């Protein structure tokens, strides 16, 4: 049983206005001088192949040619790559490397990269332009520093890599990072408990994210960019010491999840943290990459590509030499690989993909926006991205789930809505957040935006609503609970904490409906959990950006719907032990929505 999976992100166990018009409908050629730039479709998509066996669709790119023509390329902005390490002496990187990199294993200033993942990420952000080598980065004049955090995961190393010095203070040098790229993530097999009293480490992480976002760089702050995950179709987990591939099974078909994401981006505690700007991945056709995790917590989408053989991936830097990294000697389905005429030393790759690529493409975009207007604070950057992101895959219909209800009738549930426009005029899609990052529009907007365009931020206290409402099995009726919110706050994000008793979490869809009537899917049905916390969801945190710009005042509704009476399954596979079924029996009793809490981050 051969399963092909993407290059995974490295794993850890206001009164607001809609987007401005585009600067121009013209396309400007990118500056020449890099032999591989013509195949970097994410920079300028002309329908090229990226050395794969098929082409993309012209126009589906970051839209940055006018920005680069103006010379806005990230100068003066440092991006921190928190990853497997960075080969900082790579000839296409070293001119943009500044002091600050740390090898978290031995304390030296060379963040040894034995994998190549972090080096490829760095190239997407800030590979040097017009030097006669390889391609170039989204922000080819930006500074970079790197940390080999993924092979050296400790609390102290996390603090240093995420912006704190060893004495727990943010450094104030001009070269300190204003953008932190986190192309890593986790795919927990059960919901996480969000309770600071039980997990002080989570509280410390959240406080660091918030402090540096708000207070570093003399109050301008920094932006943390986070990959959404690569688990739309399948994911990996451990079961009794075995590494297993976790996959859906429905209607007697393996890998059938009725078109729904198998694992939601809202499963990871890093991704439910408001301070992380979560990014999903686009392919060269401007549609969701086949592997990309999605959810209401996605803020924007950016190019991530496919696998680089049948369809384009990313063309970027690889570890030097044909015996290291992903590009090594030998035949390969990507024409750049194996020691090609354009790259005889195998210093570049055409197969980098994943939301691991979408994140650095967004980090590079943010570096360009910041360099267009250095006075902008972190919230202004997010605000500009929300205003200028463009709808992609415009005709995507969403996903309707048809299932047999408890009475034996076939019913249909709109499990993933199509593109929606919320009450504040912002377009939103579960797959793409506010849409595809558009650098030209964002930079133009940044040039005319004041340093802090939004009023002072407000984070409301958690408001608890006791529900104790039964969740009927396999029924569109669901369980609904209302919460009256009295604070007059304009939403930037909403977080919800849930307590639900239910023995088959795969069955459940969880919706939040705003006072304005906007419906956001916090957790989609058919999510492939292997187990639950205390028999269901226990203080599980979920995040939605869907209500951006709306008024929080009024009645919020939470709805939980059971969409299955035991016909769909989550399976695990390992060659040594075969197939294992999880949560195979339907719940014998109705579930219970016990209580939920809501918090608004806004102004």
N, C-alpha and C positions, 0 to 999 in steps of 0.2 A: 504494500500500500504506500505509494509515493505521493506525498503531499507537498505542494509548492507554496511556500509562505514568503512574504516580503522581508526585506532587510529590516529587522525589527529595531525600533528605538531601544537602545540599551536598557536592560531591565533592572529594576530594583525589586528583591522580594521586599432738570433744566427746561425751560422751553427750548426744545431742540429743533433744528431744521434738518430736512433731508439732504441728500448729497448734492453738491454743486455740479454744474455742467462740466463736461470734459474740456480740457484746455484746447484740444485740437483733434480733428479726425485724421490728421496727417501722421505718417510714420516716418521717423528720422532714422537713417542708418546708424548703427552703433560704430564707435571709433574702431578702426581696424588695428592690427598689430598683435593679435592673439590667434594662433592657428585653429583653436577649437571653438572660438566664440560663435562661429556661424552655426554650430550645432547646439548651442545652449538655448533651447527653446523657451526656457523660463524667463530669459531676459528679453528675447524678441522672437516670437513664434511666427515663422513664415511657412509652417507646414513641414519642417525638416524632420529627419528621423532620429536625431541624437545617436546615430550609429546603430540603431535597432533595425528591425525588419519591417516597420511600418511608420507612417508619418503622423504628426499631430494635426490639429486644425488651426490655421493661421489666426492670430489675434488673441489666443488664450495664453497670456503671459502676465508678467508683473506690470506691464505698461510703464516702462521707466526711461524710454529713449529720450524724451524731451528733458527729463530731469538730468540725465547724463550729459545731454547737449549743453545744458546750462552750467555744467561743472559741479553739480550738487551730488556728491558721491560719498558722503559720510565723513568728511574731513573733521577732525577734532573730536570724534565720538569713539569711545572704546567699547568694544563688545567682548564680554567674557564667555568663553566656551567651556561649559561644565560638562565633561564628557569622558571619553576613554583616554584623552590626552590630545596633544597637538604636536605635530612635527614642525616645530617653529623655525627650523633651518631649511625647510622646503624652499627651493628657489622662487616659487610663485607666492610665498607667504612672507618671507623673512623681512621684506621692506616695510611691512605693516605691523610687525610685532613690536610691542613696547614692553618696558619693564613691568613686572607684576605676575608673570606666570610662575606657578609653583608645582613641582613634583610632590604630590601628597604622600608618596611612598618613601622618598629619601630626603625630602626637604630642599632639594636643589631647585634651580630655576629653569630646568628643562623638563616639561611635563610629558615624559616618555609615553608614546602612543604605540602600543603593541598590536592594536586592532585595526586602526585606520579610520574608524568611524568619526572620531573627533576631528581628524585632519580633513576629511571630506566635508564635514560640517563647516569648518573654518574657511575652506575654499569657496563654498557657496556664499558666505558672508563677505569675504574680503580678499579673495585672490587678486593679485596686482594686475592692473590693466596695461595693455599696449607695451609689454616688455618682451614680446616675441615668444612667450611661453604659454602653453595651455590655453585656458579660457580666462575668465575674470569673475569677480564677485559682484553681488548686487550693490555693495557699497565698497568699491575698490580702493577708496582712500581712507577707509575707517581703520582704527587701531584694533588690534586683537591681543588678548591674553588667554592662556589656557590652563586648565586644571585636569589632571587625570584622576577625577573623583570616582568614576564608576568602578575601577579596580581597587579603590582605597576608601571604602565607605565607612566613615566613623562620624560621630557627632561633631567633633572638632573640625574634621575635614569639610563637612557640609557647611559649617559656619564660615570657614575661610573662603571656600569656593563660591558661596552665595553672597559675598560682599562684606564680611566682617574680618577685621584683622584678628590676630591671636589674642589681643586684649579686649576683644568684643566691641571695638569701635569702628564705625565706618571711616575709611581713609578719605581725605579730602583733596588729594592731588587731582590735577586736571586730567590725568590719564586714567583715573579710576573709572571702572565701567559704568555706563548709563544704560546698557542693555545686557541682560543675562540670558544666554541661550541654553535651554534645558531640553536637549533632544534625547530624553530618556523618560521612562515611565514604568508603571506596574499594571498588572492585570489580575487583581485579587479575585479569587474564586468564590468569595463570600462578601457580603456588605461589610463596610468598616463602621466601627462604633466611633462617633465623634464626641468624646467626653474628655475634657482637659484634666479632670481629676483622676482619670484612669490612664491618660497618656500625656504626661507633661512634655514629652518630646514634640508632640503635635502642636502644643501651645507655643513652645519655643520657636518652631519653624514658622508658624503663622505670624508671630510677633516680629520676627526678623524680616519676613517678606513685607509686612506692612511698614515697618520702620524705614527700611531702605527705599521702598517705593515712595514714601511721603517725605522723608527728611534728608536723604542724601543729597549731595551736590547743592548745598545751601538752599534746600527747600524745593529744588526742581525735581528731585527724585529720579528713580530709575524704573525701567520696565523689565519685568520678567516674562520671557516668552517660553511657552511650554507646548510640546507636541501632544496631540490628543490621544495617540495610541494607534496601534495597527491591528485591531482585533474585530474588524467588521464581520469577517467570515469565520474565523477560528482563533483560538489562542492556546498557549501552552501553560501547563500547571504541573504540580507534583502531587502524586497520589501514592501513599504508602512507600515512598522512596523512589518511585518510578516517575520519570518525566513523561507526561501524557499530552497528546494533542486533544483539545476539547473542541467538540463540533456538535452542530445541531442535527436532529433527525426528526423528520415529519413526513406524513403521507408515504411512509415506507421508502423514503429517500434520504440518503446521507447528504449532509451539507445543505439541506433544504431548511431555510429559516423564514420562509414566506416573504423574502425580500427585505426582512428587517435586520438591523444590526444585531449581531450575536452578542457583542459586548459593548455596552454604552460608555462613552467618554466620561460620564458622571460617576463611574465606579471607583476612580482613584481619588484619594484624599488630596493629592497635589492638584488635581484638575477641578476640585470643588472649592478651591481656595480662590477668592475673588482677585487676589493680587497676582495670580498667574493668568496671562493672556493666552488662552488655549487655541490652538490652530489645527484645523483639519487639512487634508491633502487633496490636491487636484491633479488630474492627469493632463496630458498634452491636448486633450479634446475639451478641456474646461469642465469636465465632470469629476465626480468623486472618484478618487483612486480606489481600486478594488478592495484594498485592505483597511482604509482609513476609518478609525473610530469616529463616532459622531455623537452629538447630544446637544441639549439646551445650553450647556456651558461653553460650547464653541463660540469664539468671538469673531474670527475671520477664517478664511481658507486661503491657501497659497500653494504654488506648485510643489508636488512631491513625486510625480511621475508614477510609472509602473515598474516593470522589472528590467527594462533595458535590452531585452531580447525580442520578444514579440512586439513590444511597444516601448516608446521612449521613457527612460529614467532621467536622472540628472547627470550632466557632464560636469565633473568637478575634480579637485585634487585627490590623489591617492598617495599612500606611502611610497617613497622612492624605491625603485627597483622592481624587477619582475619576480622577486621571491617574497614580496611583502604586500600586505593590503589585499584589496579585492581584485586588482588587475595583476595577474601573474602569468607566467609563460604557459603557452598551450592554446589549443583551439577553444573558441568561445563564440556564443551566439551574438555577442555585441562586437561590432567590427573594430572598435577602438582597442579591445583587449588582446592580450597575448603578445605584445610587442609590435605594434603597428608602425607604419611609415611615419604617421603624425606623432607618435609617442613611442619611440623605440625602447625607452627605458622604463616603460610602464609606470610613469609618475602621475597618471591621470586615470580616471575611471568613467565609464558610461553607464554604470549600473547602480549608483547610489539612489536610494528611494526612501519611502516611508514618511510618516509625519516627522521623522527625524530630519527630512529635507525641507518640509513645509515650514518648520519652525525657524531654521536659519535664513530661509528666504524672507520670512517676516522680520527677523532681527535685522537683516541687511536693509530692508525697506524702512524700518524704524530709524536706523542710523542715518539714512538719507533725510528723513523728515526732520530729525533732530538737527542735522547739520544745516538744513535750510533756515532754521530758526532756533538757535541754541537756548533761547529764553523759555521755550515751552516746557511746562511741567509734565509729569508722567500722565496725569489725568487728561491733559490737553491732547497728548499723543493718542490715547485710546479714543477720545472723543472724535478726533480727526479721522481715525481709521473707521469708526462707526459711520461717520457722515459720508465718507468717500468710497467705501467698499462697493463694488459693482455686483449686480446680480449675475450669476453664472449658471449655466445649465437651466436656463429660464423656464423651459417647458417641463421641468421635472414634476411629475404629478403627485409626489408623495407616495405613501404606501398604504393601501387598504388591506386589512386583514380580515379574511372570511373564516369563520369558525362555527362549529356546531355548538349551540347553546345547551343549557341543561335540559331543555324540553325537546331536544332533537331537531331544532330548526337551524337552518343556515342563516347567520346574521353577519353583517359587515361593520367593521370598526375602522375609522380613519386613524390608523396607528401612527403615521408620520404625515403631517400636513404638507401640502405644497407650499411654495413661497407665500408668506403672509406679510401684510403691512400692518404694523401695530398702530395703536391710537396716536402715537407721536410722529407717525410718518416714516418709521424705519422698517425697511425690508428685513426679513429674517427667515432662515431655513435651518432646520435641525442639522442638516449636513454641512452647511456653509456659514453658519452664523450670519453676520451682516452681509457677507458676500466675499468675493475675491479681492485681495489687496490690490489697490490701484495706486502705484507710486506717484505717477504724474499728477493725478487729482489731489492726492494727499499733500504732496510737496507744495503745489499751488495754493492749497488751503492754508498750509502752515505759514507761508510767507505773509499772509494777511490775518493771522490769528494772534490775539494778545497772549501774553505769557501764561496766564491762568484764566481761560475763558469761562470756566464754570464757577458758580458760588462755592463757598466753603463746603467741604464734604461732611455729610452726616451719616453715621452708622447707628441705626436704631437698636434699642435693646431687643432681645429675642421676645417675641410674644407667643405664648403657649395657648393652644386651643385643644381642649379635651373633646374627643369625638365619640369613641365607643360605638362605632357604627359597623354592622356586619357587612362583609364583602361577599355577596352571593356568588356561588360557583358558576362559571361560564355564563355570564349574563352582562348585557350592555347596561343594565341598571346601575351596577357598581355601588360604591359607598361614597357619599359626598358629605363634606364638612365645610362650614363657612366660618370665616374669621373676620371680624370688623376691625379695620385698621384706621385709627383716628389721626395719625400724624400726617401733616401735609408735606410730603416729601416727593421730589422728582426722582424717579428710579434710575440708577445706573446698573444695578444688579440686585437680584433677590436670592437669598439662601433659605432653604427649608430643611428642617430636621424632622425625621419620621420615626414613629413607633407603630409597627404593624405586626400582627400575628398572622402568619400564613406559612404553610408547609411546602408550597410550590411557588417560589418567587418568580420562576420563569413565566408563569401565567399572567403576572400582574403588569398592567400599564398604570403609570402615575401621572396625573395631569394637574397643572396649576392654572387657574383662570383668574385674571386680574380684574379689578373693579371696572376697567374699560371693556372687558369681554375678550381680551386676548388670551388664547389657549396655548399653553406651552407644555410639551411632553417632557417631564422631568426624568422619567425612566420608561423606556419603550418596552412593550411586551416582547416575549421570547428572548430576553436577556439570559445568557447561559450560565447562571449561577450553579455551582456545585453543592453549595450548602448555604445555610442562613445563620444569622446571629440570634441565639436564644429563640429559635423557631420563627424567625421572620426578619424584619428590619428593626434594628435597635439603635436609636439615636443616629440614624444614617443621614449624612449631609449631602444635599443636592444643590446645584447652582443653576440659575437661568439668567441669560443676558437678553432674553426675548422681550422684556418689558421696558427696554431702555427709552428714557424720555417720558414715559407715562407717569401719571399721578398715582402714588401709592395709596391715597386716601380712599376708603370705601371698603366694600366687601370682597375679600379674596375667597376663592373656593378651591379646595383640594378634592380630587376625585380619583378613586382607585377602582380599576375594572379588572375582573378576572376573565381572561380571554380564552380559556382552555379547560376542557374537562378530562385532561389526561391523555390527549392524543399526540402531543409533541414531547420530545425528550432531549436531554443533554447527555452526550456520550463522551467517553474518554477512550483514547486508543494508544496503546504501546505495543510494539511488535512482540515483546516478550510475554505480555499478559493478555493481549487481544483487546476486545471491546468491553468497556464497563459502562453500565447505565447509572444515571444519577436522577434522584427524584422521580422515579418511574411511576409511582402510584399517585393517583389523583387525591387531593385533600378530601378526607372523609367528612370534615366539618367546614362550614363557611369560615373564611378569614375574618379578621377584625382590624379596622383602622382605630387604633387606640387613641393616639394624640399626634399633634404636629405643631411645630413652631416655625415662625417666619421672622426673617430679619431683612431689612432693606438697607442697601448701600446706595446713597444718592446725595441729593443736595436740596 
